[in-house]
Amino acid sequence: MTTYGRAAEESAFVRTYAVTRGRTKPRHLLALETVLEAGQGRPGPAQAEECGEILALCRERRRSVVELAGRLGRPVTAVKVLVSDLLDADALVVPLTQSYAGSGPSIQMLAAVSAGLKRKWPDAVAYPQAGTAGSRFSGREEEVA
C-alpha cells in the first residue's frame, strides 16, 4: 500500500458535501449570531455525526451558529444546513430572548440613547422624517443621564 493510501485510510476527515448530503442551502434563514438551544425533539437516525455534536454543545448552554461552526471546524454554510435539519426535527430551537419578547425598547433606554447621541454630536441636525426633535423625550434626558 502506498503512503498516500495509508494516510487516506487513517484520516477521519469527511468532505463537507458528504456531511450535508450535497445540500448547499439551509431551509431556514439563519444569521451568524442566531442563538440556538436544545429542544424536545430528536435528530433522525440518518443525520450526520455532527448533528449529535451540535446537540451536545447546545445542551451545555446556548450557542450561536458561528460558534458551532468554529467548534466543529466546519464551514458556516454546512453548519447552517445541519442546524436547519435539527430545527425541522425540533431537536434545536431558537429561543425568544427578553429583548424581543417585550413591546420594544423602554422609554428610559431610548432617552439614554438620545442623550448620549446629543452629547457625542451636539451639532447634529434632526431629520424632519424622524419627528419633532425632543417632543417625546423633552426633559427626560437629564433624569436618565
N, C-alpha and C positions, 0 to 999 in steps of 0.2 A: 504494500500500500504506500502511496506517495505521501510526502509530508503534508501537502495541501489537503489530501483526502482525509487524513487523520485529524487535522486541525478542524476541518469542516464537521466531522463527526463529533468531536469533543465540544464544539461550540454550541451554546444554548441560545444563540441569537435567532430570533424568529422575525422574518420580514414583516413590516407594518401591514402590507396588503393582506398577508395571511391572517393577522390578528383581527383585522376589520372585515375579513371575507370579501375583499375587493371594494368595499364601500369607501367613498371619499367625502361624503357629505352627511353630517348628522341630521336626524329628523327634527331635532329641537334646536331652537335658536339659543345658543349658549355663549355668553361673553367669557373672556378670560377670568374675570373676577366673580363669576357666578359661584355662589356658595352652595354646597351640597351636604346633605346628611343622610344617614342610612334610614331607609323606610321599612315598612312592614313586609313587603314582597320579597321574593327570592329570585335570583337570576336563573335562567333556563339552563338545562344541562349541557347544551351545545355552545354556551357562551365561552369566550376566551378566558384563559387563566388570569389575565389582567383584570377581568371583572371582579374576581374574588379579591384581588389585591386592592382594588378601588374600594370595595365594600369594607374591607378590614380597616383601611385608612379612615374612611368616613365614620366607622363605628367608634374609633378613638375620639374623634372630635370633628367638627365641621371643617370641610376643606374646599378650597377653590379649585376650579378646573385647571388653572395654570400650576397650582401646587401639586395636583395629582400627576400632571404631565411630567413635572420635574422629578417627582419621587419615583415614577415608573420608568423614567428615561425614554419616553416615547414622545413623538410629535403631538402638539396640542390638538390638531385635527383628528388624529387617531383616537385620542382620549375622549374627544367630544362624541365620536361615533359610539364608543363603548358606553359612555355616560348616557347617551340617548337610549341605548338598549336597556340599561338599568332603570332609567326613568320610565320607560314603557312597561317594565315588569314591576313597577312600584318598589323596587329594591332601593332606589335613591329618591329623595325628594328635594325640592328647592324650598327651604324654609322661608316663611314670610317674616321678615325682621320687623322690629318695632318701628323703625323709621318709616316703613311703608304701610304699617297697619293703621296708623292714625289718619286724620284727615289732611295732613300736610304739616309743614313746619309751624312751630308755635309763634305767636306774636313776639315773644321775647327774643327768640332766635333771629327772626327777621329784623327786629330793631337793632340787635347787636351787630349783625352783618352790615346793616345800613350805616350804623355809627362808625364801624371800622373802615368801611369804604370811604366815608366822608373824611375821616382823619387821614387816610392814605392819599386820597386825591381830592383835596379841598376845592380845587379849581375846576373839577369835572362839571360838565353841563348835563342837566337832566334831559332825557328824551321825552318829547311830548306823548308818544305812544305808551310810555310807562306810567302815565297818570300824573297827577299834580305832585310835585316834589314835597314831601313832608306832610301831606294831608292825612295819611293814615297813621303815621308814627310820630307826629309832632309832639314834642315834649317827652317822649319815652326813651329817646336815645340816652339821655343823661342818667335815667334810672338804671338802665341795664349796664351801661359802660362803667 
